[in-house]
Amino acid sequence: MKLARLYESDETGWLERMSNLVNERRSGELDYEHLSEFLLDMAKRDRREVFSRLTTLLTHLLKWEYQPRKRSRSWETTIRIQRDDLQDLLESRTLRNHALEELPKAYARAVRYAAGETGLAKERFPQQCPYALDDLLFQE
């Protein structure tokens, strides 16, 4: 089966075939067009995941700080999970740099979400992100 058709019909099979070709150093047979597309999509997916987890973490931290009477184990668990998963993702220097770059945008979105969920005015929250990335990841 041609690699381009395999890519369209069975992405996992295509990935396995591409991996085998690379391992066998048969670069002339690689499906470069789809490989390039696939790798770019993976990079975008990883960046989206970092942004999403950062936004979720920030949203829950804001709710935690600004609604102390409504704190729950669920919020605490969400904060812990997001921190753990972000720490894993940010072992990649590229994704860590991405998180640093996107922190202000993620914070702005988190303020919108936290305001919507708490009923508090957006103005109640700091205008700039009060958290450093390392502090977000390593607090207990």
N, C-alpha and C positions, 0 to 999 in steps of 0.2 A: 504494500500500500504506500502511495506517495505520502511524504511527510506533511505536505500542505493539507491533504485530505484527512490524514490522521489527526492533525491539529483541530480540524473542524468537527470531527466525529468523536474523538476520545482524547481530551486534553491530557489526562493522566498517562495514557499510553504514549502519547507524543512526548511528554516530559521524560518518561523512562527511556524512550528511544534516543532522545537528544542527549541524555546523561550517558547512555552507553556509547554513543558516537564520540562524545568528549573524552570519556575514559579510554577509548580505543585510539584517540588522537586522529580521528577521521574527520577533520574539520571541513574538508571539501564536500562532505555529504550533509552538513548541518542545514537546517531550515532557518537561515539567517533572518528573513523577513519576519516570520512569526516569533522567532526567538527574541528579537529586538522588541517587538510589541509586547510579548509576555513579560520580559524583564522590566520594561517601563511600567506596565500595569502593576507588577509586584511592588515596585518602588512607590508608586502612587498609593497603593493600598496600605502599605506600611506607614506612610505619612498621614493618611486619613485616620488610621487607627491611633496613632500617637495623639493627633489633634482631638479626636473623640474622647479618648481616655483622659486627657488633660482637662478638657472641658467638663467632663463628668466629675472628676476629682475636685476641681475648683468649685463647681456648683454645690457639691455636698459639703465642702469646707465652709463655704459662705453660709449655707443653711445651718450648719453646726454652730458657727460663731454667732449668727444673728438671730437664731431661734433656739437658745439653750434649753428652754422648757420642752421643746419638741424633739430633743435628741432621742435617737432610737438605736437599737442594736443593728437594725437594717442600714441606717446611715453609716454607722461605724464600720460595718462589714463592707459596704460599698467603698468607703474611703480606703480601707486596707487592701481590698482587691485591686483597685485602680493603682494604688502605690506599687504594689507588688508587680502587677503587669507592666506598668510603665518602667520600673527598674529593669525588668527583663528586656523590654524593647530598647531602652536607652543604653544598653551595653554596646549598641552600634553608635559609633561616634557621629555618623551622618544623621541618624535619627535624634541623637542628643542635641546636635546643632539645630536641627529642625524644630525640636521642642523649645529651645531657647528663643528661636526666631518667632515662633507662633504663640508664645506665652501671652503677649498682650492681646492678641486676637481671641485666643481661647478664653482669657479672663473676661473680655467684653461680652462674649457669648454667655459665659457662666453667670455674669451679673444679670443678663436678660432672663435666663432660665430661673435663677434663684429668686429674682423679683417676682416673676410669674408664679412660682410655686409657693412663695411665702406671703405674697400680697403686699410686701414692702416696696416702697418706691425705689427705683434704681439709684436715686440720689443718696440713699442711706448707706450704700456700699462705697468703698474707696474708688475713686476714679481710675487710679492706676493699680495694677496688681501688687498687693502687699507681700507677695510670696516670691522668694527666690526658688528656682527650680530644685536645687539640692534640698532646700527646706521642705518642699512639697513631697519629695520622695522619701525622706529619711526620718520624718517625725514619727513618734510613737504615742 
